[in-house]
Amino acid sequence: MAAMALSSLSLRPEASFLAGGSGIHTASRILTSRVPLSGFMKCGVPTPLRFFKGSLCTALLKNPTMPGLLGTHQEKEIVLKPDTRMRIFSGAANLSLAQEVASYLGLNLGKINIKRFADGEIYVQLQESVRGCDVFLVQPTCPPANENLMELLVMIDACRRASARTITAVIPYFGYARADRKTQGRESIAAKLVANLITEAGADRVLSCDLHSGQAMGYFDIFVDHVFGQVMNLIGDVKGMVAVLVDDMIDTAGTITNAAALLQKEGASAVYACCTHAVFSPPAIERLSGGLFQEVIVTNTIPVAEHNYFPQLVVLSVANLLAETIRRVHGDGSVSSIFQ
């Protein structure tokens, strides 16, 4: 080897194998020099980093004629900057909610390219590295349910093939959740099928809001974090009272408007409707805006289209709830304590 002059050092993550007394060992990082080192000969076998009192040290050969003699050469102290290993990506289903979640966590949304081919097939490419990162994909499977579900599956697959450490599917609204049991012969339990698809695509965990029934969590063979609101049911005379109707979703609004009409008939002074998921399939808007409700309060787990707004509608954000859950999942903290 030629004599070398001291210059800068760079850290290069790379897998290597070191022979040791107990067999073969793996080193996760190797120190390499961009410019040769003067007065020392670098050991021919890559060696792991050593830290002494906050300084970076490397194992070097002091004398090339004695290849078994290793010494340590101490470089200037290096300050290791904290590096977040959390990445938040959004599909096309609810970009505004994903942006709120990322903002709460002090992050920018990850760069991702999602497009459709001429025949409708979905293409996904991550435009930044996620190797070794905890990745959270925000994508409700709201209408169009099949499009958004397939997009989520392809996003999961892209992250898995990009060597993400963990992949969490953040599904504020879990489509197909109502198909959670057989009510008659020869029916599909689509909730279980979708759970299997998400698992097989490569997700390690699912985070969802207010599932239609708690049993849907059991359909997954991976971890499920279920965030939801607590409901107090009141039974009795409603005459002169303010009535609040609470449900997990409003689809066509048939059930909740019938209940509101009954409450008004029984003498309730005002009726409020509260739900987590505003599916709002026709004729929901006509029913909800017909004068039965003082307010209709929903969340933004599903984006509400502009033409679906009406005077009584109030939309609340679940971004802080989702973001805090993500923070605790990433930091191995307790999720259930959020609701205590």
C-alpha positions as YAML, in Angstrom:
chain: A
units: angstrom
residues:
- id: 1
  name: MET
  ca: [0.00, 0.00, 0.00]
- id: 2
  name: ALA
  ca: [1.13, 3.57, -0.65]
- id: 3
  name: ALA
  ca: [1.58, 6.20, 2.09]
- id: 4
  name: MET
  ca: [-1.59, 8.26, 2.69]
- id: 5
  name: ALA
  ca: [-2.47, 11.85, 3.80]
- id: 6
  name: LEU
  ca: [-5.12, 12.53, 6.49]
- id: 7
  name: SER
  ca: [-8.38, 14.07, 5.27]
- id: 8
  name: SER
  ca: [-12.11, 13.73, 5.76]
- id: 9
  name: LEU
  ca: [-13.93, 10.59, 6.74]
- id: 10
  name: SER
  ca: [-17.33, 9.35, 5.62]
- id: 11
  name: LEU
  ca: [-19.72, 6.86, 7.11]
- id: 12
  name: ARG
  ca: [-20.98, 4.28, 4.66]
- id: 13
  name: PRO
  ca: [-23.81, 1.96, 5.76]
- id: 14
  name: GLU
  ca: [-23.00, -1.44, 4.37]
- id: 15
  name: ALA
  ca: [-23.13, -5.09, 5.38]
- id: 16
  name: SER
  ca: [-19.78, -6.81, 5.89]
- id: 17
  name: PHE
  ca: [-18.51, -9.96, 7.53]
- id: 18
  name: LEU
  ca: [-15.77, -10.02, 10.15]
- id: 19
  name: ALA
  ca: [-13.98, -13.19, 11.13]
- id: 20
  name: GLY
  ca: [-13.86, -13.65, 14.89]
- id: 21
  name: GLY
  ca: [-13.07, -16.23, 17.47]
- id: 22
  name: SER
  ca: [-16.67, -17.39, 17.63]
- id: 23
  name: GLY
  ca: [-17.27, -17.49, 13.90]
- id: 24
  name: ILE
  ca: [-18.65, -14.91, 11.46]
- id: 25
  name: HIS
  ca: [-20.06, -11.61, 12.77]
- id: 26
  name: THR
  ca: [-21.93, -8.85, 10.93]
- id: 27
  name: ALA
  ca: [-20.93, -5.20, 11.13]
- id: 28
  name: SER
  ca: [-23.66, -2.73, 10.27]
- id: 29
  name: ARG
  ca: [-21.34, 0.20, 9.48]
- id: 30
  name: ILE
  ca: [-17.86, 0.49, 7.99]
- id: 31
  name: LEU
  ca: [-15.55, 3.49, 8.13]
- id: 32
  name: THR
  ca: [-14.01, 4.44, 4.82]
- id: 33
  name: SER
  ca: [-11.64, 7.29, 3.97]
- id: 34
  name: ARG
  ca: [-12.12, 9.41, 0.90]
- id: 35
  name: VAL
  ca: [-8.44, 10.48, 0.95]
- id: 36
  name: PRO
  ca: [-5.61, 8.19, 2.20]
- id: 37
  name: LEU
  ca: [-4.21, 8.49, 5.71]
- id: 38
  name: SER
  ca: [-0.58, 9.50, 6.27]
- id: 39
  name: GLY
  ca: [1.65, 7.39, 8.52]
- id: 40
  name: PHE
  ca: [-0.87, 4.60, 8.99]
- id: 41
  name: MET
  ca: [-1.94, 1.66, 6.93]
- id: 42
  name: LYS
  ca: [-5.61, 0.80, 6.92]
- id: 43
  name: CYS
  ca: [-6.47, -2.73, 8.00]
- id: 44
  name: GLY
  ca: [-7.42, -4.92, 5.07]
- id: 45
  name: VAL
  ca: [-10.43, -6.32, 6.95]
- id: 46
  name: PRO
  ca: [-13.29, -3.82, 7.55]
- id: 47
  name: THR
  ca: [-13.72, -3.04, 11.24]
- id: 48
  name: PRO
  ca: [-16.65, -1.69, 13.23]
- id: 49
  name: LEU
  ca: [-16.73, 1.83, 14.62]
- id: 50
  name: ARG
  ca: [-15.52, 2.41, 18.17]
- id: 51
  name: PHE
  ca: [-16.50, 5.36, 20.36]
- id: 52
  name: PHE
  ca: [-14.34, 6.70, 23.19]
- id: 53
  name: LYS
  ca: [-15.63, 9.61, 25.28]
- id: 54
  name: GLY
  ca: [-17.77, 10.93, 22.44]
- id: 55
  name: SER
  ca: [-15.01, 10.74, 19.81]
- id: 56
  name: LEU
  ca: [-14.90, 8.53, 16.76]
- id: 57
  name: CYS
  ca: [-12.01, 6.04, 16.65]
- id: 58
  name: THR
  ca: [-11.00, 3.61, 13.92]
- id: 59
  name: ALA
  ca: [-8.84, 0.52, 14.09]
- id: 60
  name: LEU
  ca: [-5.66, 0.97, 11.98]
- id: 61
  name: LEU
  ca: [-2.43, -0.94, 11.36]
- id: 62
  name: LYS
  ca: [0.50, 0.99, 12.83]
- id: 63
  name: ASN
  ca: [3.13, -1.13, 11.15]
- id: 64
  name: PRO
  ca: [2.52, -2.88, 7.81]
- id: 65
  name: THR
  ca: [5.30, -5.40, 8.63]
- id: 66
  name: MET
  ca: [3.26, -6.60, 11.64]
- id: 67
  name: PRO
  ca: [-0.24, -7.20, 10.22]
- id: 68
  name: GLY
  ca: [-1.58, -8.56, 13.49]
- id: 69
  name: LEU
  ca: [-0.85, -5.40, 15.49]
- id: 70
  name: LEU
  ca: [-3.81, -3.05, 15.62]
- id: 71
  name: GLY
  ca: [-3.88, 0.39, 17.19]
- id: 72
  name: THR
  ca: [-6.51, 3.11, 17.37]
- id: 73
  name: HIS
  ca: [-6.39, 6.44, 15.62]
- id: 74
  name: GLN
  ca: [-8.61, 9.11, 17.20]
- id: 75
  name: GLU
  ca: [-10.29, 11.54, 14.85]
- id: 76
  name: LYS
  ca: [-11.81, 14.89, 15.78]
- id: 77
  name: GLU
  ca: [-15.05, 14.72, 17.72]
- id: 78
  name: ILE
  ca: [-18.11, 14.17, 15.54]
- id: 79
  name: VAL
  ca: [-21.54, 15.42, 16.54]
- id: 80
  name: LEU
  ca: [-24.17, 12.90, 15.45]
- id: 81
  name: LYS
  ca: [-27.29, 14.80, 14.46]
- id: 82
  name: PRO
  ca: [-30.64, 13.22, 15.37]
- id: 83
  name: ASP
  ca: [-32.28, 11.69, 12.32]
- id: 84
  name: THR
  ca: [-35.99, 10.94, 12.29]
- id: 85
  name: ARG
  ca: [-36.85, 7.52, 10.98]
- id: 86
  name: MET
  ca: [-40.54, 8.31, 10.57]
- id: 87
  name: ARG
  ca: [-42.04, 8.88, 7.14]
- id: 88
  name: ILE
  ca: [-45.62, 9.92, 6.35]
- id: 89
  name: PHE
  ca: [-47.00, 9.34, 2.86]
- id: 90
  name: SER
  ca: [-50.45, 10.04, 1.51]
- id: 91
  name: GLY
  ca: [-52.51, 8.41, -1.15]
- id: 92
  name: ALA
  ca: [-54.97, 10.36, -3.27]
- id: 93
  name: ALA
  ca: [-58.02, 9.64, -1.11]
- id: 94
  name: ASN
  ca: [-57.57, 12.30, 1.61]
- id: 95
  name: LEU
  ca: [-54.49, 14.41, 1.04]
- id: 96
  name: SER
  ca: [-55.66, 17.29, 3.25]
- id: 97
  name: LEU
  ca: [-56.01, 15.03, 6.31]
- id: 98
  name: ALA
  ca: [-52.54, 13.54, 5.70]
- id: 99
  name: GLN
  ca: [-51.07, 17.05, 5.52]
- id: 100
  name: GLU
  ca: [-52.65, 17.92, 8.87]
- id: 101
  name: VAL
  ca: [-51.24, 14.76, 10.43]
- id: 102
  name: ALA
  ca: [-47.74, 15.47, 9.13]
- id: 103
  name: SER
  ca: [-47.94, 19.10, 10.30]
- id: 104
  name: TYR
  ca: [-48.89, 18.00, 13.84]
- id: 105
  name: LEU
  ca: [-45.83, 15.74, 13.90]
- id: 106
  name: GLY
  ca: [-43.55, 18.49, 12.56]
- id: 107
  name: LEU
  ca: [-42.87, 16.60, 9.34]
- id: 108
  name: ASN
  ca: [-43.38, 17.11, 5.65]
- id: 109
  name: LEU
  ca: [-45.31, 14.56, 3.66]
- id: 110
  name: GLY
  ca: [-43.04, 12.11, 1.88]
- id: 111
  name: LYS
  ca: [-42.59, 12.51, -1.85]
- id: 112
  name: ILE
  ca: [-44.49, 9.92, -3.84]
- id: 113
  name: ASN
  ca: [-45.54, 9.61, -7.47]
- id: 114
  name: ILE
  ca: [-48.98, 8.04, -8.00]
- id: 115
  name: LYS
  ca: [-50.49, 7.91, -11.44]
- id: 116
  name: ARG
  ca: [-52.91, 5.93, -13.57]
- id: 117
  name: PHE
  ca: [-52.03, 4.24, -16.81]
- id: 118
  name: ALA
  ca: [-54.36, 4.60, -19.80]
- id: 119
  name: ASP
  ca: [-56.03, 1.30, -18.92]
- id: 120
  name: GLY
  ca: [-56.65, 2.38, -15.31]
- id: 121
  name: GLU
  ca: [-53.79, 0.47, -13.68]
- id: 122
  name: ILE
  ca: [-52.13, 2.19, -10.72]
- id: 123
  name: TYR
  ca: [-48.44, 3.12, -10.65]
- id: 124
  name: VAL
  ca: [-46.64, 4.08, -7.42]
- id: 125
  name: GLN
  ca: [-43.04, 5.19, -6.95]
- id: 126
  name: LEU
  ca: [-41.55, 6.51, -3.72]
- id: 127
  name: GLN
  ca: [-39.34, 9.48, -4.52]
- id: 128
  name: GLU
  ca: [-37.26, 9.34, -1.37]
- id: 129
  name: SER
  ca: [-35.53, 6.59, 0.57]
- id: 130
  name: VAL
  ca: [-37.45, 4.72, 3.27]
- id: 131
  name: ARG
  ca: [-34.80, 2.10, 4.01]
- id: 132
  name: GLY
  ca: [-34.90, 1.33, 7.72]
- id: 133
  name: CYS
  ca: [-37.76, 3.79, 8.34]
- id: 134
  name: ASP
  ca: [-41.12, 3.45, 10.05]
- id: 135
  name: VAL
  ca: [-43.53, 4.32, 7.25]
- id: 136
  name: PHE
  ca: [-47.13, 5.44, 7.77]
- id: 137
  name: LEU
  ca: [-49.44, 5.44, 4.74]
- id: 138
  name: VAL
  ca: [-52.56, 7.60, 5.12]
- id: 139
  name: GLN
  ca: [-55.30, 6.30, 2.83]
- id: 140
  name: PRO
  ca: [-58.97, 5.81, 3.73]
- id: 141
  name: THR
  ca: [-60.78, 3.31, 1.55]
- id: 142
  name: CYS
  ca: [-63.71, 5.66, 0.97]
- id: 143
  name: PRO
  ca: [-65.55, 6.00, -2.36]
- id: 144
  name: PRO
  ca: [-64.35, 5.05, -4.89]
- id: 145
  name: ALA
  ca: [-63.58, 2.21, -2.47]
- id: 146
  name: ASN
  ca: [-61.98, -0.22, -4.90]
- id: 147
  name: GLU
  ca: [-59.72, 2.42, -6.45]
- id: 148
  name: ASN
  ca: [-58.52, 3.67, -3.08]
- id: 149
  name: LEU
  ca: [-58.05, 0.17, -1.69]
- id: 150
  name: MET
  ca: [-55.95, -0.93, -4.66]
- id: 151
  name: GLU
  ca: [-53.89, 2.24, -4.43]
- id: 152
  name: LEU
  ca: [-53.19, 1.49, -0.76]
- id: 153
  name: LEU
  ca: [-52.09, -2.07, -1.59]
- id: 154
  name: VAL
  ca: [-49.68, -0.87, -4.27]
- id: 155
  name: MET
  ca: [-48.27, 1.78, -1.90]
- id: 156
  name: ILE
  ca: [-47.66, -0.89, 0.74]
- id: 157
  name: ASP
  ca: [-45.92, -3.08, -1.79]
- id: 158
  name: ALA
  ca: [-43.70, -0.20, -2.94]
- id: 159
  name: CYS
  ca: [-42.64, 0.49, 0.66]
- id: 160
  name: ARG
  ca: [-41.93, -3.18, 1.33]
- id: 161
  name: ARG
  ca: [-39.74, -3.45, -1.75]
- id: 162
  name: ALA
  ca: [-37.95, -0.25, -0.70]
- id: 163
  name: SER
  ca: [-36.84, -1.94, 2.57]
- id: 164
  name: ALA
  ca: [-38.99, 0.04, 5.01]
- id: 165
  name: ARG
  ca: [-38.46, -1.19, 8.57]
- id: 166
  name: THR
  ca: [-42.18, -1.17, 9.38]
- id: 167
  name: ILE
  ca: [-45.27, -0.25, 7.36]
- id: 168
  name: THR
  ca: [-48.43, 1.03, 9.04]
- id: 169
  name: ALA
  ca: [-51.58, 1.44, 6.96]
- id: 170
  name: VAL
  ca: [-53.42, 4.44, 8.42]
- id: 171
  name: ILE
  ca: [-56.99, 3.83, 7.26]
- id: 172
  name: PRO
  ca: [-59.22, 6.48, 8.86]
- id: 173
  name: TYR
  ca: [-62.25, 4.94, 7.17]
- id: 174
  name: PHE
  ca: [-62.07, 1.19, 6.60]
- id: 175
  name: GLY
  ca: [-64.27, 0.33, 3.63]
- id: 176
  name: TYR
  ca: [-65.96, -3.09, 3.51]
- id: 177
  name: ALA
  ca: [-66.14, -3.05, 7.34]
- id: 178
  name: ARG
  ca: [-69.89, -3.58, 7.19]
- id: 179
  name: ALA
  ca: [-69.38, -6.91, 5.42]
- id: 180
  name: ASP
  ca: [-68.11, -8.42, 8.67]
- id: 181
  name: ARG
  ca: [-70.40, -11.46, 8.95]
- id: 182
  name: LYS
  ca: [-72.73, -13.71, 7.01]
- id: 183
  name: THR
  ca: [-76.40, -12.85, 7.33]
- id: 184
  name: GLN
  ca: [-77.52, -15.46, 4.83]
- id: 185
  name: GLY
  ca: [-76.07, -18.33, 2.86]
- id: 186
  name: ARG
  ca: [-73.40, -18.03, 0.17]
- id: 187
  name: GLU
  ca: [-72.29, -14.52, 1.23]
- id: 188
  name: SER
  ca: [-68.75, -13.22, 1.29]
- id: 189
  name: ILE
  ca: [-67.19, -11.83, 4.45]
- id: 190
  name: ALA
  ca: [-65.43, -9.07, 2.55]
- id: 191
  name: ALA
  ca: [-64.00, -7.42, 5.68]
- id: 192
  name: LYS
  ca: [-61.85, -10.50, 6.26]
- id: 193
  name: LEU
  ca: [-60.83, -10.62, 2.60]
- id: 194
  name: VAL
  ca: [-59.68, -6.99, 2.64]
- id: 195
  name: ALA
  ca: [-57.80, -7.60, 5.90]
- id: 196
  name: ASN
  ca: [-55.98, -10.49, 4.24]
- id: 197
  name: LEU
  ca: [-55.10, -8.36, 1.20]
- id: 198
  name: ILE
  ca: [-53.60, -5.61, 3.36]
- id: 199
  name: THR
  ca: [-51.61, -8.16, 5.35]
- id: 200
  name: GLU
  ca: [-50.32, -10.02, 2.30]
- id: 201
  name: ALA
  ca: [-49.33, -6.76, 0.62]
- id: 202
  name: GLY
  ca: [-46.80, -6.28, 3.42]
- id: 203
  name: ALA
  ca: [-48.37, -4.07, 6.12]
- id: 204
  name: ASP
  ca: [-47.13, -4.66, 9.67]
- id: 205
  name: ARG
  ca: [-49.87, -2.68, 11.42]
- id: 206
  name: VAL
  ca: [-53.22, -1.01, 10.75]
- id: 207
  name: LEU
  ca: [-54.48, 2.19, 12.38]
- id: 208
  name: SER
  ca: [-58.17, 2.88, 11.87]
- id: 209
  name: CYS
  ca: [-60.95, 5.06, 13.28]
- id: 210
  name: ASP
  ca: [-64.28, 3.83, 14.62]
- id: 211
  name: LEU
  ca: [-64.62, 0.47, 12.88]
- id: 212
  name: HIS
  ca: [-68.20, -0.56, 12.15]
- id: 213
  name: SER
  ca: [-67.81, -3.39, 14.65]
- id: 214
  name: GLY
  ca: [-64.98, -4.31, 17.01]
- id: 215
  name: GLN
  ca: [-64.84, -7.85, 15.66]
- id: 216
  name: ALA
  ca: [-63.25, -6.53, 12.46]
- id: 217
  name: MET
  ca: [-59.99, -6.13, 14.41]
- id: 218
  name: GLY
  ca: [-59.90, -9.91, 14.77]
- id: 219
  name: TYR
  ca: [-59.86, -10.36, 11.00]
- id: 220
  name: PHE
  ca: [-56.30, -9.05, 10.84]
- id: 221
  name: ASP
  ca: [-53.29, -11.24, 11.54]
- id: 222
  name: ILE
  ca: [-51.23, -8.10, 12.24]
- id: 223
  name: PHE
  ca: [-51.44, -5.39, 14.92]
- id: 224
  name: VAL
  ca: [-54.50, -3.13, 14.83]
- id: 225
  name: ASP
  ca: [-54.78, 0.21, 16.66]
- id: 226
  name: HIS
  ca: [-58.43, 1.25, 16.87]
- id: 227
  name: VAL
  ca: [-59.14, 4.85, 17.84]
- id: 228
  name: PHE
  ca: [-62.72, 5.78, 18.56]
- id: 229
  name: GLY
  ca: [-65.03, 8.07, 20.46]
- id: 230
  name: GLN
  ca: [-66.83, 7.01, 23.61]
- id: 231
  name: VAL
  ca: [-70.63, 7.10, 23.52]
- id: 232
  name: MET
  ca: [-73.05, 7.41, 26.44]
- id: 233
  name: ASN
  ca: [-76.49, 5.98, 25.70]
- id: 234
  name: LEU
  ca: [-79.44, 7.64, 27.43]
- id: 235
  name: ILE
  ca: [-82.80, 5.88, 27.58]
- id: 236
  name: GLY
  ca: [-85.97, 7.55, 28.80]
- id: 237
  name: ASP
  ca: [-88.29, 10.49, 28.28]
- id: 238
  name: VAL
  ca: [-86.95, 13.02, 25.75]
- id: 239
  name: LYS
  ca: [-89.70, 15.61, 26.01]
- id: 240
  name: GLY
  ca: [-88.13, 19.07, 26.18]
- id: 241
  name: MET
  ca: [-84.66, 17.55, 25.95]
- id: 242
  name: VAL
  ca: [-81.83, 18.01, 23.49]
- id: 243
  name: ALA
  ca: [-81.24, 14.66, 21.78]
- id: 244
  name: VAL
  ca: [-77.90, 13.59, 20.33]
- id: 245
  name: LEU
  ca: [-77.80, 10.71, 17.85]
- id: 246
  name: VAL
  ca: [-74.40, 9.04, 17.52]
- id: 247
  name: ASP
  ca: [-73.33, 6.50, 14.90]
- id: 248
  name: ASP
  ca: [-70.10, 5.32, 13.31]
- id: 249
  name: MET
  ca: [-71.16, 6.44, 9.81]
- id: 250
  name: ILE
  ca: [-73.88, 8.11, 7.79]
- id: 251
  name: ASP
  ca: [-74.33, 6.53, 4.39]
- id: 252
  name: THR
  ca: [-77.78, 7.20, 2.90]
- id: 253
  name: ALA
  ca: [-78.95, 8.70, 6.25]
- id: 254
  name: GLY
  ca: [-82.14, 6.65, 6.28]
- id: 255
  name: THR
  ca: [-81.72, 5.21, 9.78]
- id: 256
  name: ILE
  ca: [-80.59, 8.42, 11.48]
- id: 257
  name: THR
  ca: [-83.32, 10.61, 9.94]
- id: 258
  name: ASN
  ca: [-86.00, 8.12, 10.94]
- id: 259
  name: ALA
  ca: [-84.66, 8.23, 14.51]
- id: 260
  name: ALA
  ca: [-84.64, 12.04, 14.45]
- id: 261
  name: ALA
  ca: [-88.23, 12.15, 13.26]
- id: 262
  name: LEU
  ca: [-89.26, 9.85, 16.11]
- id: 263
  name: LEU
  ca: [-87.43, 11.99, 18.67]
- id: 264
  name: GLN
  ca: [-89.13, 15.14, 17.44]
- id: 265
  name: LYS
  ca: [-92.49, 13.38, 17.61]
- id: 266
  name: GLU
  ca: [-91.74, 12.43, 21.23]
- id: 267
  name: GLY
  ca: [-91.09, 16.09, 22.10]
- id: 268
  name: ALA
  ca: [-87.31, 16.56, 21.83]
- id: 269
  name: SER
  ca: [-86.52, 20.28, 21.67]
- id: 270
  name: ALA
  ca: [-83.56, 19.77, 19.32]
- id: 271
  name: VAL
  ca: [-81.81, 16.89, 17.64]
- id: 272
  name: TYR
  ca: [-78.11, 16.70, 16.83]
- id: 273
  name: ALA
  ca: [-76.53, 14.01, 14.65]
- id: 274
  name: CYS
  ca: [-72.93, 12.97, 15.23]
- id: 275
  name: CYS
  ca: [-70.96, 10.45, 13.21]
- id: 276
  name: THR
  ca: [-67.34, 9.65, 12.45]
- id: 277
  name: HIS
  ca: [-67.54, 8.74, 8.77]
- id: 278
  name: ALA
  ca: [-69.49, 10.94, 6.36]
- id: 279
  name: VAL
  ca: [-70.04, 8.53, 3.48]
- id: 280
  name: PHE
  ca: [-73.01, 10.59, 2.25]
- id: 281
  name: SER
  ca: [-74.38, 8.40, -0.52]
- id: 282
  name: PRO
  ca: [-77.51, 9.80, -2.22]
- id: 283
  name: PRO
  ca: [-80.04, 10.80, -0.94]
- id: 284
  name: ALA
  ca: [-78.19, 11.55, 2.32]
- id: 285
  name: ILE
  ca: [-77.80, 15.31, 1.77]
- id: 286
  name: GLU
  ca: [-81.49, 15.82, 1.05]
- id: 287
  name: ARG
  ca: [-82.44, 13.92, 4.19]
- id: 288
  name: LEU
  ca: [-79.91, 15.60, 6.48]
- id: 289
  name: SER
  ca: [-80.67, 19.13, 5.30]
- id: 290
  name: GLY
  ca: [-84.44, 18.70, 5.53]
- id: 291
  name: GLY
  ca: [-84.82, 20.50, 8.86]
- id: 292
  name: LEU
  ca: [-84.81, 17.60, 11.31]
- id: 293
  name: PHE
  ca: [-81.36, 18.36, 12.70]
- id: 294
  name: GLN
  ca: [-80.00, 21.38, 14.52]
- id: 295
  name: GLU
  ca: [-76.50, 20.32, 13.48]
- id: 296
  name: VAL
  ca: [-74.94, 17.34, 11.72]
- id: 297
  name: ILE
  ca: [-71.43, 16.87, 13.11]
- id: 298
  name: VAL
  ca: [-68.98, 14.64, 11.23]
- id: 299
  name: THR
  ca: [-65.20, 14.19, 11.01]
- id: 300
  name: ASN
  ca: [-62.83, 14.37, 8.06]
- id: 301
  name: THR
  ca: [-61.90, 10.67, 7.94]
- id: 302
  name: ILE
  ca: [-63.59, 10.92, 4.54]
- id: 303
  name: PRO
  ca: [-63.19, 14.18, 2.61]
- id: 304
  name: VAL
  ca: [-66.55, 15.91, 2.17]
- id: 305
  name: ALA
  ca: [-67.08, 17.06, -1.39]
- id: 306
  name: GLU
  ca: [-67.89, 20.73, -1.81]
- id: 307
  name: HIS
  ca: [-71.31, 20.01, -3.30]
- id: 308
  name: ASN
  ca: [-72.22, 17.96, -0.19]
- id: 309
  name: TYR
  ca: [-71.96, 20.88, 2.23]
- id: 310
  name: PHE
  ca: [-75.18, 22.24, 3.73]
- id: 311
  name: PRO
  ca: [-75.87, 24.87, 6.43]
- id: 312
  name: GLN
  ca: [-76.24, 22.44, 9.34]
- id: 313
  name: LEU
  ca: [-73.02, 20.53, 8.57]
- id: 314
  name: VAL
  ca: [-70.04, 20.81, 10.94]
- id: 315
  name: VAL
  ca: [-66.79, 19.00, 10.06]
- id: 316
  name: LEU
  ca: [-64.23, 18.26, 12.78]
- id: 317
  name: SER
  ca: [-60.68, 17.07, 12.15]
- id: 318
  name: VAL
  ca: [-59.23, 13.83, 13.51]
- id: 319
  name: ALA
  ca: [-55.70, 14.78, 12.44]
- id: 320
  name: ASN
  ca: [-54.42, 15.39, 15.99]
- id: 321
  name: LEU
  ca: [-55.85, 12.09, 17.21]
- id: 322
  name: LEU
  ca: [-54.27, 10.15, 14.36]
- id: 323
  name: ALA
  ca: [-50.98, 12.00, 14.64]
- id: 324
  name: GLU
  ca: [-50.69, 11.39, 18.38]
- id: 325
  name: THR
  ca: [-51.42, 7.70, 17.83]
- id: 326
  name: ILE
  ca: [-48.75, 7.57, 15.12]
- id: 327
  name: ARG
  ca: [-46.27, 9.25, 17.46]
- id: 328
  name: ARG
  ca: [-46.91, 6.65, 20.15]
- id: 329
  name: VAL
  ca: [-46.75, 3.73, 17.73]
- id: 330
  name: HIS
  ca: [-43.42, 4.99, 16.41]
- id: 331
  name: GLY
  ca: [-42.09, 5.53, 19.94]
- id: 332
  name: ASP
  ca: [-43.49, 2.25, 21.34]
- id: 333
  name: GLY
  ca: [-45.79, 4.22, 23.64]
- id: 334
  name: SER
  ca: [-49.26, 3.39, 24.93]
- id: 335
  name: VAL
  ca: [-52.16, 4.09, 22.57]
- id: 336
  name: SER
  ca: [-54.94, 3.20, 24.98]
- id: 337
  name: SER
  ca: [-53.82, 5.89, 27.43]
- id: 338
  name: ILE
  ca: [-54.97, 8.53, 24.92]
- id: 339
  name: PHE
  ca: [-58.56, 7.71, 25.86]
- id: 340
  name: GLN
  ca: [-58.08, 7.55, 29.63]
...
